[in-house]
Amino acid sequence: MKSVAALLLVGMLILWTELPTGTAWSCPPVRITCAMHNPPNQCYTDRQCPRYKKCCQSFCGRKCISRPLTIPVSYG
């Protein structure tokens, strides 16, 4: 039984080390859009943005944005 648990642990560690790193966050939702028929885009893909930024839909066209700030939550 101990060997099965050890093999399972090793397998999980191997999978965990192979997880991709980088920006694993999604773009914030856009609630308002501009009235422009064809708004200008600063980017089309994440590769066109500087490091640690993503190409996201903004209120008027696509722009490179930084990760939104997260507010720490404490329970207690």
All heavy atoms as a GROMACS GRO file, in nm:
protein
  588
    1MET      N    1   0.082  -0.120   0.000
    1MET     CA    2   0.000   0.000   0.000
    1MET      C    3   0.086   0.126   0.000
    1MET      O    4   0.054   0.223  -0.066
    1MET     CB    5  -0.092  -0.004   0.122
    1MET     CG    6  -0.193   0.106   0.125
    1MET     SD    7  -0.310   0.082  -0.008
    1MET     CE    8  -0.416   0.219   0.016
    2LYS      N    9   0.199   0.123   0.074
    2LYS     CA   10   0.287   0.239   0.077
    2LYS      C   11   0.350   0.265  -0.058
    2LYS      O   12   0.370   0.380  -0.096
    2LYS     CB   13   0.396   0.220   0.182
    2LYS     CG   14   0.346   0.231   0.324
    2LYS     CD   15   0.459   0.215   0.422
    2LYS     CE   16   0.409   0.221   0.564
    2LYS     NZ   17   0.517   0.209   0.661
    3SER      N   18   0.381   0.159  -0.133
    3SER     CA   19   0.444   0.178  -0.264
    3SER      C   20   0.346   0.241  -0.364
    3SER      O   21   0.386   0.321  -0.448
    3SER     CB   22   0.498   0.046  -0.318
    3SER     OG   23   0.392  -0.047  -0.334
    4VAL      N   24   0.219   0.205  -0.353
    4VAL     CA   25   0.118   0.264  -0.441
    4VAL      C   26   0.104   0.413  -0.411
    4VAL      O   27   0.098   0.496  -0.501
    4VAL     CB   28  -0.018   0.192  -0.425
    4VAL    CG1   29  -0.128   0.265  -0.502
    4VAL    CG2   30  -0.008   0.048  -0.470
    5ALA      N   31   0.102   0.449  -0.284
    5ALA     CA   32   0.092   0.589  -0.245
    5ALA      C   33   0.216   0.666  -0.291
    5ALA      O   34   0.205   0.781  -0.337
    5ALA     CB   35   0.075   0.601  -0.094
    6ALA      N   36   0.332   0.605  -0.279
    6ALA     CA   37   0.456   0.670  -0.323
    6ALA      C   38   0.456   0.691  -0.474
    6ALA      O   39   0.495   0.797  -0.522
    6ALA     CB   40   0.578   0.588  -0.280
    7LEU      N   41   0.412   0.592  -0.550
    7LEU     CA   42   0.405   0.606  -0.695
    7LEU      C   43   0.304   0.714  -0.735
    7LEU      O   44   0.329   0.792  -0.827
    7LEU     CB   45   0.367   0.473  -0.760
    7LEU     CG   46   0.478   0.368  -0.766
    7LEU    CD1   47   0.423   0.236  -0.820
    7LEU    CD2   48   0.592   0.417  -0.854
    8LEU      N   49   0.194   0.719  -0.667
    8LEU     CA   50   0.094   0.821  -0.695
    8LEU      C   51   0.149   0.961  -0.667
    8LEU      O   52   0.130   1.054  -0.745
    8LEU     CB   53  -0.031   0.796  -0.610
    8LEU     CG   54  -0.150   0.888  -0.635
    8LEU    CD1   55  -0.199   0.874  -0.777
    8LEU    CD2   56  -0.261   0.856  -0.536
    9LEU      N   57   0.220   0.974  -0.556
    9LEU     CA   58   0.281   1.102  -0.521
    9LEU      C   59   0.385   1.145  -0.625
    9LEU      O   60   0.388   1.260  -0.668
    9LEU     CB   61   0.345   1.094  -0.383
    9LEU     CG   62   0.414   1.220  -0.334
    9LEU    CD1   63   0.313   1.333  -0.318
    9LEU    CD2   64   0.486   1.194  -0.203
   10VAL      N   65   0.468   1.053  -0.668
   10VAL     CA   66   0.570   1.083  -0.769
   10VAL      C   67   0.503   1.124  -0.901
   10VAL      O   68   0.544   1.220  -0.965
   10VAL     CB   69   0.665   0.962  -0.789
   10VAL    CG1   70   0.753   0.981  -0.911
   10VAL    CG2   71   0.750   0.941  -0.665
   11GLY      N   72   0.398   1.052  -0.938
   11GLY     CA   73   0.326   1.086  -1.061
   11GLY      C   74   0.265   1.225  -1.055
   11GLY      O   75   0.271   1.301  -1.152
   12MET      N   76   0.208   1.260  -0.941
   12MET     CA   77   0.149   1.392  -0.926
   12MET      C   78   0.256   1.501  -0.930
   12MET      O   79   0.235   1.607  -0.987
   12MET     CB   80   0.068   1.399  -0.796
   12MET     CG   81  -0.059   1.317  -0.802
   12MET     SD   82  -0.148   1.310  -0.647
   12MET     CE   83  -0.197   1.479  -0.628
   13LEU      N   84   0.371   1.476  -0.870
   13LEU     CA   85   0.480   1.573  -0.872
   13LEU      C   86   0.532   1.595  -1.014
   13LEU      O   87   0.563   1.707  -1.053
   13LEU     CB   88   0.594   1.529  -0.781
   13LEU     CG   89   0.568   1.544  -0.630
   13LEU    CD1   90   0.680   1.480  -0.551
   13LEU    CD2   91   0.553   1.690  -0.594
   14ILE      N   92   0.540   1.487  -1.092
   14ILE     CA   93   0.585   1.499  -1.230
   14ILE      C   94   0.487   1.582  -1.311
   14ILE      O   95   0.526   1.672  -1.386
   14ILE     CB   96   0.605   1.360  -1.294
   14ILE    CG1   97   0.727   1.291  -1.231
   14ILE    CG2   98   0.621   1.369  -1.445
   14ILE    CD1   99   0.743   1.146  -1.270
   15LEU      N  100   0.358   1.555  -1.295
   15LEU     CA  101   0.257   1.634  -1.366
   15LEU      C  102   0.260   1.779  -1.323
   15LEU      O  103   0.246   1.870  -1.405
   15LEU     CB  104   0.118   1.574  -1.344
   15LEU     CG  105   0.090   1.442  -1.412
   15LEU    CD1  106  -0.046   1.388  -1.369
   15LEU    CD2  107   0.096   1.458  -1.562
   16TRP      N  108   0.278   1.805  -1.195
   16TRP     CA  109   0.279   1.941  -1.143
   16TRP      C  110   0.397   2.020  -1.199
   16TRP      O  111   0.384   2.137  -1.232
   16TRP     CB  112   0.284   1.938  -0.991
   16TRP     CG  113   0.288   2.075  -0.930
   16TRP    CD1  114   0.187   2.165  -0.924
   16TRP    CD2  115   0.400   2.135  -0.865
   16TRP    NE1  116   0.230   2.278  -0.860
   16TRP    CE2  117   0.360   2.262  -0.823
   16TRP    CE3  118   0.531   2.093  -0.839
   16TRP    CZ2  119   0.446   2.348  -0.755
   16TRP    CZ3  120   0.616   2.179  -0.773
   16TRP    CH2  121   0.573   2.305  -0.732
   17THR      N  122   0.514   1.957  -1.212
   17THR     CA  123   0.631   2.028  -1.262
   17THR      C  124   0.620   2.059  -1.411
   17THR      O  125   0.687   2.149  -1.460
   17THR     CB  126   0.760   1.948  -1.238
   17THR    OG1  127   0.749   1.821  -1.301
   17THR    CG2  128   0.788   1.933  -1.091
   18GLU      N  129   0.535   1.986  -1.484
   18GLU     CA  130   0.520   2.009  -1.627
   18GLU      C  131   0.406   2.105  -1.659
   18GLU      O  132   0.378   2.130  -1.775
   18GLU     CB  133   0.499   1.876  -1.699
   18GLU     CG  134   0.622   1.788  -1.694
   18GLU     CD  135   0.603   1.657  -1.767
   18GLU    OE1  136   0.494   1.636  -1.824
   18GLU    OE2  137   0.695   1.577  -1.766
   19LEU      N  138   0.340   2.161  -1.560
   19LEU     CA  139   0.234   2.256  -1.586
   19LEU      C  140   0.293   2.382  -1.648
   19LEU      O  141   0.400   2.426  -1.611
   19LEU     CB  142   0.161   2.293  -1.456
   19LEU     CG  143   0.071   2.185  -1.396
   19LEU    CD1  144   0.016   2.233  -1.262
   19LEU    CD2  145  -0.042   2.152  -1.490
   20PRO      N  146   0.222   2.442  -1.744
   20PRO     CA  147   0.274   2.564  -1.806
   20PRO      C  148   0.274   2.680  -1.708
   20PRO      O  149   0.188   2.691  -1.622
   20PRO     CB  150   0.176   2.590  -1.920
   20PRO     CG  151   0.052   2.520  -1.882
   20PRO     CD  152   0.095   2.402  -1.798
   21THR      N  153   0.374   2.764  -1.722
   21THR     CA  154   0.382   2.883  -1.637
   21THR      C  155   0.355   3.004  -1.723
   21THR      O  156   0.351   2.997  -1.844
   21THR     CB  157   0.521   2.895  -1.573
   21THR    OG1  158   0.618   2.899  -1.678
   21THR    CG2  159   0.549   2.780  -1.480
   22GLY      N  160   0.341   3.117  -1.662
   22GLY     CA  161   0.317   3.239  -1.737
   22GLY      C  162   0.187   3.303  -1.696
   22GLY      O  163   0.145   3.295  -1.581
   23THR      N  164   0.121   3.365  -1.792
   23THR     CA  165  -0.001   3.436  -1.760
   23THR      C  166  -0.121   3.344  -1.777
   23THR      O  167  -0.169   3.324  -1.888
   23THR     CB  168  -0.016   3.560  -1.850
   23THR    OG1  169  -0.016   3.516  -1.985
   23THR    CG2  170   0.095   3.660  -1.828
   24ALA      N  171  -0.167   3.288  -1.672
   24ALA     CA  172  -0.282   3.199  -1.675
   24ALA      C  173  -0.405   3.272  -1.621
   24ALA      O  174  -0.480   3.218  -1.544
   24ALA     CB  175  -0.253   3.073  -1.596
   25TRP      N  176  -0.425   3.394  -1.664
   25TRP     CA  177  -0.542   3.470  -1.621
   25TRP      C  178  -0.622   3.509  -1.743
   25TRP      O  179  -0.572   3.513  -1.854
   25TRP     CB  180  -0.500   3.593  -1.540
   25TRP     CG  181  -0.400   3.683  -1.606
   25TRP    CD1  182  -0.265   3.666  -1.611
   25TRP    CD2  183  -0.427   3.803  -1.678
   25TRP    NE1  184  -0.207   3.769  -1.679
   25TRP    CE2  185  -0.303   3.855  -1.722
   25TRP    CE3  186  -0.542   3.873  -1.707
   25TRP    CZ2  187  -0.293   3.972  -1.795
   25TRP    CZ3  188  -0.532   3.991  -1.780
   25TRP    CH2  189  -0.408   4.038  -1.822
   26SER      N  190  -0.747   3.534  -1.723
   26SER     CA  191  -0.832   3.568  -1.836
   26SER      C  192  -0.864   3.717  -1.836
   26SER      O  193  -0.854   3.784  -1.734
   26SER     CB  194  -0.960   3.484  -1.833
   26SER     OG  195  -1.020   3.491  -1.707
   27CYS      N  196  -0.905   3.765  -1.948
   27CYS     CA  197  -0.936   3.906  -1.964
   27CYS      C  198  -1.060   3.944  -1.884
   27CYS      O  199  -1.153   3.863  -1.872
   27CYS     CB  200  -0.960   3.937  -2.112
   27CYS     SG  201  -0.814   3.913  -2.214
   28PRO      N  202  -1.062   4.064  -1.832
   28PRO     CA  203  -1.180   4.107  -1.757
   28PRO      C  204  -1.298   4.128  -1.852
   28PRO      O  205  -1.280   4.158  -1.970
   28PRO     CB  206  -1.136   4.240  -1.694
   28PRO     CG  207  -1.024   4.287  -1.777
   28PRO     CD  208  -0.957   4.166  -1.834
   29PRO      N  209  -1.420   4.113  -1.802
   29PRO     CA  210  -1.537   4.132  -1.888
   29PRO      C  211  -1.552   4.280  -1.927
   29PRO      O  212  -1.517   4.369  -1.852
   29PRO     CB  213  -1.654   4.086  -1.802
   29PRO     CG  214  -1.605   4.097  -1.662
   29PRO     CD  215  -1.456   4.075  -1.666
   30VAL      N  216  -1.605   4.302  -2.046
   30VAL     CA  217  -1.630   4.437  -2.096
   30VAL      C  218  -1.780   4.462  -2.087
   30VAL      O  219  -1.859   4.392  -2.148
   30VAL     CB  220  -1.580   4.452  -2.242
   30VAL    CG1  221  -1.610   4.592  -2.294
   30VAL    CG2  222  -1.434   4.422  -2.250
   31ARG      N  223  -1.818   4.562  -2.010
   31ARG     CA  224  -1.960   4.590  -1.989
   31ARG      C  225  -2.011   4.700  -2.082
   31ARG      O  226  -2.130   4.709  -2.108
   31ARG     CB  227  -1.984   4.626  -1.844
   31ARG     CG  228  -1.959   4.510  -1.751
   31ARG     CD  229  -1.994   4.544  -1.607
   31ARG     NE  230  -1.977   4.427  -1.523
   31ARG     CZ  231  -1.867   4.395  -1.458
   31ARG    NH1  232  -1.761   4.472  -1.469
   31ARG    NH2  233  -1.861   4.288  -1.384
   32ILE      N  234  -1.922   4.787  -2.128
   32ILE     CA  235  -1.960   4.899  -2.214
   32ILE      C  236  -1.877   4.892  -2.341
   32ILE      O  237  -1.756   4.867  -2.336
   32ILE     CB  238  -1.933   5.034  -2.144
   32ILE    CG1  239  -2.011   5.042  -2.014
   32ILE    CG2  240  -1.968   5.151  -2.235
   32ILE    CD1  241  -1.973   5.160  -1.927
   33THR      N  242  -1.938   4.913  -2.456
   33THR     CA  243  -1.863   4.916  -2.581
   33THR      C  244  -1.885   5.051  -2.649
   33THR      O  245  -1.990   5.113  -2.635
   33THR     CB  246  -1.907   4.804  -2.676
   33THR    OG1  247  -2.047   4.813  -2.697
   33THR    CG2  248  -1.873   4.667  -2.619
   34CYS      N  249  -1.786   5.094  -2.722
   34CYS     CA  250  -1.795   5.224  -2.789
   34CYS      C  251  -1.884   5.212  -2.914
   34CYS      O  252  -1.909   5.103  -2.964
   34CYS     CB  253  -1.658   5.278  -2.823
   34CYS     SG  254  -1.568   5.183  -2.945
   35ALA      N  255  -1.927   5.326  -2.962
   35ALA     CA  256  -2.016   5.329  -3.077
   35ALA      C  257  -1.942   5.328  -3.211
   35ALA      O  258  -2.004   5.328  -3.316
   35ALA     CB  259  -2.105   5.453  -3.069
   36MET      N  260  -1.811   5.326  -3.208
   36MET     CA  261  -1.732   5.324  -3.330
   36MET      C  262  -1.757   5.194  -3.406
   36MET      O  263  -1.759   5.086  -3.348
   36MET     CB  264  -1.582   5.332  -3.293
   36MET     CG  265  -1.506   5.435  -3.368
   36MET     SD  266  -1.330   5.412  -3.338
   36MET     CE  267  -1.295   5.556  -3.247
   37HIS      N  268  -1.775   5.204  -3.537
   37HIS     CA  269  -1.804   5.085  -3.618
   37HIS      C  270  -1.683   4.991  -3.624
   37HIS      O  271  -1.696   4.871  -3.609
   37HIS     CB  272  -1.846   5.125  -3.758
   37HIS     CG  273  -1.871   5.008  -3.849
   37HIS    ND1  274  -1.971   4.916  -3.823
   37HIS    CD2  275  -1.810   4.966  -3.961
   37HIS    CE1  276  -1.969   4.823  -3.917
   37HIS    NE2  277  -1.872   4.852  -4.003
   38ASN      N  278  -1.566   5.044  -3.644
   38ASN     CA  279  -1.442   4.965  -3.652
   38ASN      C  280  -1.339   5.026  -3.558
   38ASN      O  281  -1.252   5.099  -3.601
   38ASN     CB  282  -1.390   4.966  -3.795
   38ASN     CG  283  -1.373   4.829  -3.852
   38ASN    OD1  284  -1.386   4.731  -3.780
   38ASN    ND2  285  -1.345   4.822  -3.980
   39PRO      N  286  -1.344   4.996  -3.427
   39PRO     CA  287  -1.250   5.059  -3.335
   39PRO      C  288  -1.106   5.014  -3.362
   39PRO      O  289  -1.082   4.902  -3.406
   39PRO     CB  290  -1.296   5.012  -3.198
   39PRO     CG  291  -1.373   4.889  -3.223
   39PRO     CD  292  -1.431   4.901  -3.360
   40PRO      N  293  -1.008   5.102  -3.338
   40PRO     CA  294  -0.868   5.066  -3.361
   40PRO      C  295  -0.820   4.964  -3.258
   40PRO      O  296  -0.857   4.970  -3.141
   40PRO     CB  297  -0.794   5.198  -3.345
   40PRO     CG  298  -0.880   5.280  -3.257
   40PRO     CD  299  -1.021   5.239  -3.287
   41ASN      N  300  -0.742   4.870  -3.303
   41ASN     CA  301  -0.685   4.768  -3.215
   41ASN      C  302  -0.536   4.792  -3.200
   41ASN      O  303  -0.466   4.815  -3.298
   41ASN     CB  304  -0.708   4.628  -3.272
   41ASN     CG  305  -0.854   4.590  -3.274
   41ASN    OD1  306  -0.925   4.610  -3.176
   41ASN    ND2  307  -0.900   4.537  -3.385
   42GLN      N  308  -0.486   4.784  -3.077
   42GLN     CA  309  -0.342   4.794  -3.052
   42GLN      C  310  -0.275   4.659  -3.067
   42GLN      O  311  -0.154   4.651  -3.081
   42GLN     CB  312  -0.317   4.849  -2.912
   42GLN     CG  313  -0.361   4.992  -2.894
   42GLN     CD  314  -0.336   5.041  -2.752
   42GLN    OE1  315  -0.292   4.966  -2.665
   42GLN    NE2  316  -0.365   5.167  -2.728
   43CYS      N  317  -0.353   4.551  -3.060
   43CYS     CA  318  -0.298   4.416  -3.070
   43CYS      C  319  -0.407   4.322  -3.119
   43CYS      O  320  -0.526   4.356  -3.118
   43CYS     CB  321  -0.246   4.369  -2.933
   43CYS     SG  322  -0.374   4.364  -2.806
   44TYR      N  323  -0.365   4.204  -3.161
   44TYR     CA  324  -0.460   4.100  -3.203
   44TYR      C  325  -0.436   3.970  -3.128
   44TYR      O  326  -0.527   3.890  -3.112
   44TYR     CB  327  -0.449   4.076  -3.355
   44TYR     CG  328  -0.496   4.196  -3.435
   44TYR    CD1  329  -0.405   4.287  -3.486
   44TYR    CD2  330  -0.631   4.218  -3.457
   44TYR    CE1  331  -0.447   4.397  -3.558
   44TYR    CE2  332  -0.674   4.328  -3.528
   44TYR     CZ  333  -0.583   4.417  -3.579
   44TYR     OH  334  -0.625   4.526  -3.648
   45THR      N  335  -0.312   3.947  -3.083
   45THR     CA  336  -0.280   3.827  -3.005
   45THR      C  337  -0.193   3.866  -2.886
   45THR      O  338  -0.136   3.975  -2.882
   45THR     CB  339  -0.201   3.723  -3.091
   45THR    OG1  340  -0.075   3.779  -3.125
   45THR    CG2  341  -0.278   3.684  -3.215
   46ASP      N  342  -0.182   3.775  -2.789
   46ASP     CA  343  -0.099   3.799  -2.671
   46ASP      C  344   0.048   3.815  -2.706
   46ASP      O  345   0.122   3.882  -2.636
   46ASP     CB  346  -0.115   3.684  -2.571
   46ASP     CG  347  -0.254   3.679  -2.511
   46ASP    OD1  348  -0.327   3.780  -2.519
   46ASP    OD2  349  -0.290   3.574  -2.455
   47ARG      N  350   0.091   3.754  -2.814
   47ARG     CA  351   0.233   3.762  -2.854
   47ARG      C  352   0.273   3.903  -2.897
   47ARG      O  353   0.391   3.935  -2.898
   47ARG     CB  354   0.262   3.664  -2.966
   47ARG     CG  355   0.259   3.522  -2.919
   47ARG     CD  356   0.290   3.429  -3.032
   47ARG     NE  357   0.285   3.292  -2.985
   47ARG     CZ  358   0.376   3.202  -3.012
   47ARG    NH1  359   0.478   3.233  -3.088
   47ARG    NH2  360   0.365   3.081  -2.966
   48GLN      N  361   0.178   3.985  -2.932
   48GLN     CA  362   0.207   4.122  -2.974
   48GLN      C  363   0.220   4.216  -2.854
   48GLN      O  364   0.253   4.333  -2.872
   48GLN     CB  365   0.098   4.173  -3.067
   48GLN     CG  366   0.094   4.099  -3.199
   48GLN     CD  367  -0.025   4.141  -3.283
   48GLN    OE1  368  -0.133   4.165  -3.233
   48GLN    NE2  369  -0.003   4.150  -3.414
   49CYS      N  370   0.194   4.167  -2.735
   49CYS     CA  371   0.199   4.248  -2.614
   49CYS      C  372   0.331   4.229  -2.541
   49CYS      O  373   0.396   4.125  -2.555
   49CYS     CB  374   0.085   4.210  -2.520
   49CYS     SG  375  -0.077   4.247  -2.589
   50PRO      N  376   0.371   4.329  -2.460
   50PRO     CA  377   0.492   4.313  -2.378
   50PRO      C  378   0.473   4.199  -2.277
   50PRO      O  379   0.361   4.152  -2.252
   50PRO     CB  380   0.504   4.447  -2.305
   50PRO     CG  381   0.419   4.541  -2.379
   50PRO     CD  382   0.312   4.460  -2.445
   51ARG      N  383   0.583   4.159  -2.219
   51ARG     CA  384   0.582   4.051  -2.121
   51ARG      C  385   0.486   4.081  -2.006
   51ARG      O  386   0.478   4.195  -1.962
   51ARG     CB  387   0.722   4.032  -2.068
   51ARG     CG  388   0.741   3.904  -1.995
   51ARG     CD  389   0.885   3.886  -1.960
   51ARG     NE  390   0.909   3.747  -1.929
   51ARG     CZ  391   1.023   3.698  -1.895
   51ARG    NH1  392   1.128   3.777  -1.889
   51ARG    NH2  393   1.037   3.572  -1.868
   52TYR      N  394   0.416   3.981  -1.959
   52TYR     CA  395   0.320   3.988  -1.848
   52TYR      C  396   0.195   4.067  -1.881
   52TYR      O  397   0.123   4.110  -1.792
   52TYR     CB  398   0.385   4.043  -1.720
   52TYR     CG  399   0.505   3.963  -1.677
   52TYR    CD1  400   0.631   4.021  -1.675
   52TYR    CD2  401   0.493   3.830  -1.641
   52TYR    CE1  402   0.742   3.949  -1.636
   52TYR    CE2  403   0.604   3.756  -1.603
   52TYR     CZ  404   0.728   3.816  -1.601
   52TYR     OH  405   0.838   3.744  -1.563
   53LYS      N  406   0.168   4.090  -2.010
   53LYS     CA  407   0.044   4.156  -2.051
   53LYS      C  408  -0.029   4.067  -2.150
   53LYS      O  409   0.030   3.980  -2.212
   53LYS     CB  410   0.073   4.292  -2.114
   53LYS     CG  411   0.122   4.394  -2.014
   53LYS     CD  412   0.120   4.532  -2.073
   53LYS     CE  413   0.157   4.633  -1.966
   53LYS     NZ  414   0.133   4.770  -2.012
   54LYS      N  415  -0.161   4.090  -2.161
   54LYS     CA  416  -0.245   4.013  -2.252
   54LYS      C  417  -0.319   4.107  -2.345
   54LYS      O  418  -0.348   4.220  -2.310
   54LYS     CB  419  -0.351   3.937  -2.172
   54LYS     CG  420  -0.310   3.801  -2.125
   54LYS     CD  421  -0.429   3.735  -2.058
   54LYS     CE  422  -0.490   3.638  -2.151
   54LYS     NZ  423  -0.477   3.502  -2.113
   55CYS      N  424  -0.351   4.057  -2.463
   55CYS     CA  425  -0.431   4.132  -2.558
   55CYS      C  426  -0.578   4.103  -2.527
   55CYS      O  427  -0.625   3.990  -2.544
   55CYS     CB  428  -0.397   4.089  -2.700
   55CYS     SG  429  -0.484   4.183  -2.826
   56CYS      N  430  -0.648   4.204  -2.477
   56CYS     CA  431  -0.786   4.187  -2.434
   56CYS      C  432  -0.877   4.289  -2.500
   56CYS      O  433  -0.834   4.398  -2.536
   56CYS     CB  434  -0.799   4.203  -2.282
   56CYS     SG  435  -0.714   4.077  -2.188
   57GLN      N  436  -1.002   4.252  -2.514
   57GLN     CA  437  -1.102   4.345  -2.563
   57GLN      C  438  -1.124   4.451  -2.456
   57GLN      O  439  -1.146   4.419  -2.340
   57GLN     CB  440  -1.233   4.269  -2.591
   57GLN     CG  441  -1.340   4.354  -2.653
   57GLN     CD  442  -1.305   4.399  -2.794
   57GLN    OE1  443  -1.245   4.325  -2.869
   57GLN    NE2  444  -1.344   4.520  -2.828
   58SER      N  445  -1.117   4.577  -2.496
   58SER     CA  446  -1.145   4.685  -2.403
   58SER      C  447  -1.278   4.748  -2.444
   58SER      O  448  -1.347   4.698  -2.532
   58SER     CB  449  -1.032   4.788  -2.406
   58SER     OG  450  -1.031   4.856  -2.529
   59PHE      N  451  -1.311   4.860  -2.384
   59PHE     CA  452  -1.439   4.922  -2.418
   59PHE      C  453  -1.440   4.974  -2.562
   59PHE      O  454  -1.545   4.991  -2.620
   59PHE     CB  455  -1.472   5.034  -2.319
   59PHE     CG  456  -1.384   5.155  -2.331
   59PHE    CD1  457  -1.422   5.262  -2.409
   59PHE    CD2  458  -1.263   5.160  -2.266
   59PHE    CE1  459  -1.341   5.373  -2.422
   59PHE    CE2  460  -1.181   5.271  -2.277
   59PHE     CZ  461  -1.219   5.378  -2.356
   60CYS      N  462  -1.322   4.995  -2.621
   60CYS     CA  463  -1.316   5.042  -2.760
   60CYS      C  464  -1.192   4.985  -2.828
   60CYS      O  465  -1.086   5.047  -2.830
   60CYS     CB  466  -1.315   5.195  -2.761
   60CYS     SG  467  -1.373   5.265  -2.915
   61GLY      N  468  -1.201   4.865  -2.879
   61GLY     CA  469  -1.089   4.800  -2.946
   61GLY      C  470  -1.012   4.707  -2.852
   61GLY      O  471  -1.045   4.694  -2.735
   62ARG      N  472  -0.911   4.641  -2.905
   62ARG     CA  473  -0.828   4.550  -2.827
   62ARG      C  474  -0.702   4.623  -2.782
   62ARG      O  475  -0.643   4.698  -2.858
   62ARG     CB  476  -0.792   4.426  -2.910
   62ARG     CG  477  -0.914   4.345  -2.948
   62ARG     CD  478  -0.879   4.219  -3.022
   62ARG     NE  479  -0.810   4.123  -2.939
   62ARG     CZ  480  -0.869   4.040  -2.852
   62ARG    NH1  481  -0.997   4.045  -2.836
   62ARG    NH2  482  -0.798   3.956  -2.783
   63LYS      N  483  -0.661   4.597  -2.656
   63LYS     CA  484  -0.542   4.661  -2.599
   63LYS      C  485  -0.463   4.562  -2.516
   63LYS      O  486  -0.517   4.464  -2.466
   63LYS     CB  487  -0.583   4.778  -2.509
   63LYS     CG  488  -0.652   4.890  -2.580
   63LYS     CD  489  -0.687   5.001  -2.484
   63LYS     CE  490  -0.758   5.113  -2.557
   63LYS     NZ  491  -0.797   5.222  -2.470
   64CYS      N  492  -0.334   4.590  -2.496
   64CYS     CA  493  -0.250   4.510  -2.406
   64CYS      C  494  -0.275   4.560  -2.264
   64CYS      O  495  -0.258   4.678  -2.236
   64CYS     CB  496  -0.103   4.526  -2.442
   64CYS     SG  497  -0.060   4.461  -2.603
   65ILE      N  498  -0.318   4.471  -2.178
   65ILE     CA  499  -0.344   4.511  -2.040
   65ILE      C  500  -0.267   4.423  -1.943
   65ILE      O  501  -0.231   4.309  -1.975
   65ILE     CB  502  -0.495   4.507  -2.005
   65ILE    CG1  503  -0.550   4.365  -2.013
   65ILE    CG2  504  -0.574   4.600  -2.093
   65ILE    CD1  505  -0.687   4.351  -1.952
   66SER      N  506  -0.241   4.478  -1.825
   66SER     CA  507  -0.174   4.403  -1.719
   66SER      C  508  -0.276   4.320  -1.643
   66SER      O  509  -0.396   4.344  -1.652
   66SER     CB  510  -0.106   4.499  -1.622
   66SER     OG  511  -0.009   4.574  -1.688
   67ARG      N  512  -0.227   4.227  -1.566
   67ARG     CA  513  -0.314   4.144  -1.484
   67ARG      C  514  -0.393   4.233  -1.388
   67ARG      O  515  -0.336   4.320  -1.323
   67ARG     CB  516  -0.230   4.045  -1.404
   67ARG     CG  517  -0.311   3.958  -1.310
   67ARG     CD  518  -0.221   3.877  -1.219
   67ARG     NE  519  -0.147   3.778  -1.293
   67ARG     CZ  520  -0.174   3.649  -1.289
   67ARG    NH1  521  -0.269   3.603  -1.213
   67ARG    NH2  522  -0.104   3.564  -1.360
   68PRO      N  523  -0.525   4.212  -1.379
   68PRO     CA  524  -0.604   4.291  -1.285
   68PRO      C  525  -0.559   4.266  -1.141
   68PRO      O  526  -0.516   4.155  -1.108
   68PRO     CB  527  -0.747   4.242  -1.306
   68PRO     CG  528  -0.746   4.163  -1.431
   68PRO     CD  529  -0.605   4.119  -1.455
   69LEU      N  530  -0.567   4.367  -1.060
   69LEU     CA  531  -0.528   4.352  -0.918
   69LEU      C  532  -0.624   4.257  -0.848
   69LEU      O  533  -0.745   4.261  -0.871
   69LEU     CB  534  -0.530   4.488  -0.849
   69LEU     CG  535  -0.430   4.590  -0.899
   69LEU    CD1  536  -0.453   4.723  -0.829
   69LEU    CD2  537  -0.290   4.543  -0.875
   70THR      N  538  -0.570   4.174  -0.764
   70THR     CA  539  -0.654   4.085  -0.685
   70THR      C  540  -0.654   4.133  -0.540
   70THR      O  541  -0.552   4.176  -0.487
   70THR     CB  542  -0.602   3.940  -0.690
   70THR    OG1  543  -0.467   3.937  -0.647
   70THR    CG2  544  -0.610   3.885  -0.831
   71ILE      N  545  -0.768   4.126  -0.480
   71ILE     CA  546  -0.782   4.167  -0.341
   71ILE      C  547  -0.771   4.043  -0.254
   71ILE      O  548  -0.847   3.948  -0.271
   71ILE     CB  549  -0.918   4.238  -0.319
   71ILE    CG1  550  -0.926   4.361  -0.408
   71ILE    CG2  551  -0.937   4.274  -0.172
   71ILE    CD1  552  -1.061   4.425  -0.410
   72PRO      N  553  -0.674   4.039  -0.162
   72PRO     CA  554  -0.661   3.920  -0.076
   72PRO      C  555  -0.784   3.903   0.012
   72PRO      O  556  -0.838   4.000   0.066
   72PRO     CB  557  -0.535   3.947   0.006
   72PRO     CG  558  -0.512   4.092  -0.004
   72PRO     CD  559  -0.577   4.140  -0.129
   73VAL      N  560  -0.826   3.780   0.026
   73VAL     CA  561  -0.943   3.748   0.107
   73VAL      C  562  -0.896   3.672   0.230
   73VAL      O  563  -0.822   3.575   0.219
   73VAL     CB  564  -1.044   3.662   0.027
   73VAL    CG1  565  -1.162   3.626   0.114
   73VAL    CG2  566  -1.088   3.737  -0.097
   74SER      N  567  -0.937   3.717   0.346
   74SER     CA  568  -0.903   3.644   0.468
   74SER      C  569  -1.031   3.593   0.531
   74SER      O  570  -1.132   3.662   0.537
   74SER     CB  571  -0.827   3.733   0.567
   74SER     OG  572  -0.910   3.839   0.609
   75TYR      N  573  -1.028   3.473   0.575
   75TYR     CA  574  -1.142   3.410   0.638
   75TYR      C  575  -1.117   3.397   0.788
   75TYR      O  576  -1.070   3.298   0.836
   75TYR     CB  577  -1.168   3.271   0.577
   75TYR     CG  578  -1.197   3.276   0.431
   75TYR    CD1  579  -1.098   3.248   0.337
   75TYR    CD2  580  -1.322   3.310   0.385
   75TYR    CE1  581  -1.125   3.251   0.201
   75TYR    CE2  582  -1.350   3.315   0.250
   75TYR     CZ  583  -1.253   3.285   0.159
   75TYR     OH  584  -1.280   3.289   0.025
   76GLY      N  585  -1.150   3.498   0.860
   76GLY     CA  586  -1.137   3.480   1.002
   76GLY      C  587  -1.076   3.590   1.070
   76GLY      O  588  -1.049   3.622   1.171
   0.00000   0.00000   0.00000
